[in-house]
Amino acid sequence: MILPAYTEIAKQSVAYVNKFGCPPEYVADMLRDIADALTSVHSKSEGDCSCC
């Protein structure tokens, strides 16, 4: 379940780079910002990550 979502996010990211002509680093920074936001909201792990 996680891997297909991961793959789709990667494909969308490449499509944005191609569509808007922005540097890949811009999209990478955007994804890092999203990851940081998720980590700060859910900083304590409540499980064993068996979902992935």
N, C-alpha and C positions, 0 to 999 in steps of 0.2 A: 504494500500500500504506500509506503514512504518512497520507495525507489521510483515508481512512475511519476509521483509528484515532483521529486527532485529532478528527474529527467525533463519534465515539462518546464520547470522553472529555468533550467539551463537553456533549453531551446528558445524560450521566450526572451531570455537575456541576449542571446546571440541575434535574434530577430530585431531587438531594439537597437543593438549596435549597428546592424546593417541598415535598418529603416531610417534612423535618425543621423547616422554617420558620426555618432559620438565615440570617443575612445573607449575601448574595453575597460580601462581603469575606472571610468566614470560609473559604469554599471557594476563593476566589482565593489566600488566604494558604497554604492547604493545597497547592494546585497549585504555588505558588512554592517551598514547602519541598521538594516532590518534585523539581522542576527543579533546585534547588540541590544536592540529594543526588546526582542523576544527574551534574551537572556536576563535583562534587567527586570522584566516583568515576572519571569518564571525562574528566578535565580536558584531556588532550592529544588532539587530533583525530588519528586514525590514517588518515584518508582525506579524500576531497574532497567528502564528503556527497552522493555521487551517488545515494544511496538516497532523497533528498528533493529 
